[in-house]
Amino acid sequence: MGGSLNRHQLPPNYRLTNHRNDDHCPEHQLRGIFIPCDPRILTLTMAKPSSNSRQSYTSLSLRNGLVAPRWSTPLVCCSVISSVLNYLRNLGIYVAKKSTWTALFIPVLLFVLLLTLFTDFIPFNRASYSVGVQKHSREWLPPQGSIQNYRPQMNFTLPLNVNSDALRNVSRNTTSLQQGHYLKRFPSCIIFGVSKCGTKAVIEYLKLHPDVVAPKAEINYFNNETLQHQHGLGWYIQQMPPSLSHQITVEKSPDYFQNHQCADLIRAAAPSTKLILLLREPIERLVSEYMQLSEKSLSLPDFEKWVIGQDTGDVDQKVPSVMVSAYADHVSYWLRVFPREQVHIIESQSLRDYPLHEMRRLETFLHLQPFYQPEDFYFNSTRGFYCMRMRYTGKTKCLGKSKGREHITVSDTIMDKLVRFYQPYNQKLKQILGAVDFPWL
């Protein structure tokens, strides 16, 4: 089957597509499997695959005119042997004992045929990826279960003019993966910040709602170039819990906030994604993060030495945690990438004191059916904040022991320096957000 291939030489029910323009290259669906376009690959796919045979899963890459479908391996062997015999005959070399050659060839052909059939029944339970900066060639294989039950759910097309190297290595197209009658979907909403501002509380409150699903842990995909290069956007979707069509998926990764590239990546992957941002009085947030870090590291200096530069005596802007609380520049960037109506902002203290009010506002923002009632929250006087009550079981759930921890006492001198440092950032933030009722702005 060497040489060039034209449409008249194709097997029945197959079609040949030559992708020459990547800008207008359609995706080809083969039994629920997406094969993204590659301008250097001719793709042969079944036009009407069989509904009950795994052998109908066939994708062919035609390079230099060579066709190599799985099921045609025995035919290729026949063609190769025939070509060799013809070549020998042209050289004047004849095979005298053709019956002997035939007897030897038939077992080999049967072995290759059995091997091909055996590989057809090997289950495909994971996706295989091959993604390059300039070459988009990715094959999506269905998870456990029947291939014929697998159906793609979503496509996200990344813009071709994005300059980020990390973004180029994210696949231009992706789809949700199916498990039974559930689908794994790209999040409809992402809680992208800020750490130590109540993001954990919001995700736990949201999970009370029957129409919300969320992964158990922070994914931190869009701020991790290793994950982007090695696994791709499909891996990210696989980390999501399966959901029904009327449910929404919400992901929480508060460290996205200070990484501006995350905004570009999320916008490119899914422009309609809604975002939730929690903000807290900057110094309170800084002290809270210091307390968390001090529990993990015994070598951390005391708070004064940590935030004040020893050479200048002023607030040390080289400390990442200090600059996270300088919200204005980060918020400004995210609101340049996403329209304001797609970003819902919650003040941390308001969430702590009035969880029902804030969650009802969030319901409206996410277009969820009204669900939250006063009995879903109760004040725990021992912990000093609200906890959740499961409506149907009556069980209660509070956040971890670290929530509501005792904080250190900051001296007046350090406090004055921090207030002066954050004041211009707060003023700029107020101008960006407009009419907001934050007590510290």
C-alpha positions, 0 to 999 in steps of 0.5 A: 500500500505504498505510494500516493493515496487518492479517494478512489483507493480508500476502503469502504466507509472511509474518508480522507482529509488533508489538513493544510490550514490549521486556522480552519481545521475542523475536529474529526470525531471518531466514535467519541474520540477527538483527534485534533488537527495537525497541518502535517498529517493526512487523517483517514477516519471512518465515515460510518463506523460500526456500532458494535465493533471495537475494530471500527476504532481506527485513525490513520496517519498518512506520511509519505503516502503510507497507510497503516491502519490497525486492521490492515496489518495482515494486508500490509504483510501480504503486500510487502512479501508480494513486493519482495517476490516481484523484486527478486523476480525482476532480478532474475531470481525465482522461488523454486519451491513456492509451496514451501514458501506458502506453507511458511507464510500462512502461519506467520499471517495467522500469527499477525492476524491473531496479534492484531485481534488481541490488541483490539481487545486491550482496554483503553483507560487513559488518554495518550498525549503528544503535544508540541509547541508548533505541532498539535497532535493529541489523541483522546481515548475514553475511560473505562467502559464502552466506547460507544457510550462515550460522547464528547461534551465540550470544546475549548479553542485557544487563540492562535495569537497568544504569545505565552509558551505555556499556553502554546503547550496547552492543547487547542481543544479539549473535551469532557470525559465520561464515567457512566452517565456523568461527565467530567467538565471544565469548571464553570466557576473558579475561586482564584483568590485570595489565600487566607481570605475564606476561600475554603469556607466558600467552597465548603458552603457551595458544596452544600448546594445539590447543583454544585460539585467540586474536587476534593483538593486544590488543583493548581494547574494554571500556575504549574507549567510542569503540569501544563507541558507534561499532561495538558488541559485534558489532565486538568479536566480529569481531576474534576468530579463527574457531574450531571448536565444541570450541575456546575463544577467549581474549582478552588486554587487561590494561588492563581490570584498573584500569577497573572499568567493564570488569567490569560490561560483560563481566559484562553481555555474557557472565556465564559468561566465565572470567577470568585474573588475573596478579599480581606483587610490586607494586614489581617490576611498577612498575619494569618498567612504568617501564622500558617507558615510559622506552623510549617517552618520552625526556621521562620523569623518573628513577624517583625523581622519577616516583614521589615527589611533589615537594611531599609527599616521599611516593609520588605516588598521582596516578601511574596506574602506582603505583595499578595495583600497589595491587591490593587495591581493583581485585581486590575490585571484580572479585570482587564482579562475578564469582564467585571460581570464575570467576577464576583467579589466577596469581602472576607469579614462579611462572609464570616459574619453573614454566610447566608447573605453572601451565599444567596448573593453567590447563588444569584451570580452562578444562576443556581436554584435558591437553596440556602436557608438559615438552618444551614448555618449555625454559630459555634461559640467555641470556635467563634465562627459559623459552621454548617448543618447538613439539611437531610442528615442533621450532622454538623460540619466545621472548618479545620482546627486551623480556622479561627486560630489565635493570631499574634500581637503586632506592635504599634510601630510595625502596624503603622508601617504596614498601614502606610504601606498598604494605604495607596494600594487600598485607595487604588483598589477602591477606584478599580472596584467602584461602589463597594462597602468594605470597612477597610477601604 
